[in-house]
Amino acid sequence: MSEVVTLELRDELYAILKQQAESVGISLAEWIAVGLEQQNSLLIQPKTEAEKEVARQRFRRHAGAIDLGYPTGADNVSIDADLVRAYSGDFN
């Protein structure tokens, strides 16, 4: 069973929540509902396999979403060089 609830939000809060919801590709209502459910884990029902797959697909859409324009690696030399550039202000 579900109920319809009307919320009155400050404009600033509305804008923040709407942006967060859009960034993960869900509606504002769904974003708020999920947030409220997470506040009380007793309300969270186990997900069906279909729901889990939908969540996986939504998560995978974000893979590769950021392109730095150059390949990166996990080696310490490359990471150290990036940190030196960042701290020195040399972003070329």
C-alpha positions in Angstrom: 0.0 0.0 0.0 1.2 3.5 -0.7 0.0 7.0 0.1 0.3 10.3 -1.7 1.9 13.0 0.3 2.3 16.7 -0.7 5.4 18.4 0.6 6.2 22.1 0.7 9.9 22.7 0.1 12.0 25.9 0.1 13.1 26.8 -3.4 16.7 26.1 -2.6 16.0 22.6 -1.2 13.8 21.8 -4.2 16.5 22.8 -6.6 19.1 20.7 -4.8 16.9 17.6 -4.6 15.8 18.0 -8.2 19.4 18.2 -9.4 20.4 15.2 -7.4 17.5 13.2 -8.8 18.3 14.2 -12.3 22.0 13.3 -11.9 21.0 9.6 -11.2 18.2 9.6 -13.7 15.1 9.3 -11.5 12.2 11.5 -10.7 12.2 13.9 -7.8 9.4 12.0 -6.1 11.4 8.7 -6.4 14.5 10.4 -5.1 12.7 11.8 -2.0 10.9 8.4 -1.4 14.2 6.5 -1.5 15.8 9.0 0.8 13.0 8.7 3.3 13.1 4.9 3.1 16.9 4.9 3.7 16.2 6.8 6.9 14.3 3.8 8.2 15.8 0.6 6.9 12.9 -1.4 8.2 10.7 0.0 5.4 13.1 -1.2 2.6 11.7 -4.3 1.0 14.0 -6.9 -0.6 14.3 -6.2 -4.3 13.2 -8.6 -6.9 15.7 -9.7 -9.5 14.0 -7.5 -12.1 14.4 -4.4 -9.8 18.0 -5.3 -9.1 18.7 -5.5 -12.8 17.1 -2.1 -13.4 19.3 -0.7 -10.6 22.4 -2.3 -12.2 21.6 -0.9 -15.6 21.0 2.6 -14.1 24.4 2.3 -12.3 26.2 1.1 -15.4 25.0 4.2 -17.4 27.5 6.2 -15.3 30.5 4.1 -16.2 32.8 6.1 -18.5 30.7 9.2 -18.0 33.8 11.3 -17.3 36.5 11.7 -19.9 39.7 13.5 -18.9 40.9 13.6 -22.5 43.9 11.4 -21.7 44.4 7.9 -20.5 44.9 7.4 -16.8 46.4 4.6 -14.8 46.6 3.5 -11.2 50.4 3.7 -11.1 51.9 5.8 -8.4 54.1 7.8 -10.7 51.2 9.0 -12.8 49.1 9.8 -9.6 52.0 11.7 -8.1 52.5 13.7 -11.3 48.8 14.6 -11.3 49.0 15.7 -7.7 52.1 17.9 -8.3 50.3 19.6 -11.3 47.2 20.1 -9.2 49.0 21.6 -6.2 51.3 23.8 -8.3 48.4 25.2 -10.3 49.9 23.9 -13.6 46.8 22.4 -15.3 48.3 22.1 -18.8 
